[in-house]
Structures are given as C-alpha cells and as structure tokens.
Amino acid sequence: MKWVHIKPDNSGTLDYLPVIYTEQGILLSFLHYLLDNRDKSKSWTEHSAYALSQLVSYNAANKCCFDKP
C-alpha cells in the first residue's frame, strides 16, 4: 500500500488516497470505492486500506489454497 495524490476529475483538486498493489497492478475497484467515499474520515480510509492490504497479502501467500484469486 502506498499513499498517492489522485486527480479524479478536471476540477484541479487532488485527493490523497492509499493505493493497493497486486500482482496484476493497482486495485482500481478499491480506488474507485475510496473516491466514492472520500467524505469518510482519514481513520476509516486507513483502516479500510489496511484490511484490504492484509487480505491481498494473505491471498498471495496462500495461492495454492484457492481455485481463483
């Protein structure tokens, strides 16, 4: 997980959001979810990103146990 500045539209505003990286690249669905919920607290954003990054790490470490990622 890495925090980056995201420019979601042409308004010129930047959002500072966590990005989750997987073997296939950036997890765009989570980024879109965060953009849709950008009015939530920073604590909520941090906890959501941390929980998802733990799940992604677990899945990567236990690939042999799953049929589909």
N, C-alpha and C positions, 0 to 999 in steps of 0.2 A: 504494500500500500504506500502510496506517495501522494502528498497534497500538491495540487497544481491549480493555477489560475485558469478558469474556463470562461470563454466569452460565448454565452449561449445564443446571442442574437446581435442585431446591429445597433442596439441602444448605447453601446460603449461601456456598459458596466461589466465588471469582472466578478465572478464568483470563485471563491477559494474552496475547493472540494477535494475529498480524497478519491483517488482512482485506484481500482483494484486491477492488478495484472494477473493474467492466467497464461498458460502455455499458448493459448490461441490469440493472445493480445489483451487489450483493455476490455473490461467487462462493461460494455456500453449500456446494457439494460439497467445496471445499478447506477451508472452515471445519470441516465435519464430519470430514474427514480429519485435520486438526490435533487436533481434540478426541479422536478415537480414538487418536491417537499423542502425547498430551500428556506421556507419560513420557519422550519423547525429549529430548535436550539443547536448550538455547536456540540453540546454534550450528546444529544440524540444522534447527530451526524457521526460523531466519533465512535459511539457505541455500535451503531449500525454497520459502519465500515469495518470495525474491529471484528464483530461477529461474523460478517461475511468473509473477511480475510482468513479467519480461523477455519471456516467451513471449506474454503477453497484449498487451504493448506492440507487439511485432513483428507480431502478428496484426492489431492495429488499424491499424498503419501500412501494412500490405500487404493491405488488404481486397480490392483488385482482383485479387489473385493466387489467391484461394480461392473455391471454389463455396459452401462452407458454413463459418460461423465455428467 
